[in-house]
Amino acid sequence: MKLSEKKLLQMFDKMVLIRQFETRVKKSFADGDIPGFIHLSAGQEASAVGCITRLREDDYIVSNHRGHGHLIAKGGNIDLMMAELYGRKNGYCKGKGGSMHLADMEINMLGAHGIVGSTVTISTGAGLSAKLRKSGQVTLCFLGDGASNTGRFHEGINLAAIWDLPIVIIIENNFYAEATSIFYSTRLKKLSVRAISYGIPGETIDSNDVLEIYEKVGKAIDRARNGEGPSLIEIQTYRHFGHEEGDTESYKKKSEIEEWLKKDPIELFKNRLIKDGILTEKKVESITQKMKNKVEESVKFAKDSPYPKPEETLEDVYS
């Protein structure tokens, strides 16, 4: 599928914005400005942007604990995101949800979820709703490699398969479930082969190429929208930072990190666009600065926002 120059630049902008947002959040957390846990998605921008750009505006996404990039790719408001991370009342969840619970129902981002593997069962519900309403909506479900070893993963996929639900399940395999290598926890070379157990298509994309992801995930999205049921896609990627901020990554080899940094998805896409005459190094510098400025504006918005009051603790809580 040939994309317009405008679309390609929009995708590049989103990837740079995600990287700048995550880099700034890392600094804010180190400075002690952000409470709680932070899981950053720097290095995985091609997955978020490549998958989500292929959706319709009314399609759903369900994200996991490493979800900042997914929300930005779906069109989330980074001012509200940053305010939420800072624990401020003007944030997405009024400062009471934090990084792992970001959600924006207005753009059908059905939340980031800290419970590993829960995204599959939540996506199954969204998919069933779309099927019953005959809305033509597709749900993109994101999870990590470690989540593919949970019972929720298998139960959710089985239901999605037997009901032919319009879901595409994306395993973002960054090769580590916290500090545990995927090669220790499973003997599989490709996690996508698990699709065979449920009679659905499975494919592994061993690339940080945003355009390859856009094309291959797009075929699965079209299949789901046409009533042909779910697909399982594994995207082999790499997180540039630790599992959570404060993680020293002592379990990784230096040579492994260096090899993956050579496959930085933003650098790969930048070089391709420069080669095609769509970008120049000067334009890249301008885009990067523009995104840095946007992120700094979001930090100011967060810092200027009030904290929620203690008596508001139990508001918006349902049981």
PyMOL commands that set and color helices and strands:
alter all, ss='L'
color gray80, all
select helices_A, chain A and resi 5-30+45-52+68-74+78-85+99-101+105-107+118-133+146-149+151-162+182-185+191-198+210-225+254-261+265-275+281-304+310-312
alter helices_A, ss='H'
color red, helices_A
select strands_A, chain A and resi 60-64+109-113+139-144+167-173+176-177+180-181+202-205+231-236
alter strands_A, ss='S'
color yellow, strands_A
deselect
rebuild
show_as cartoon
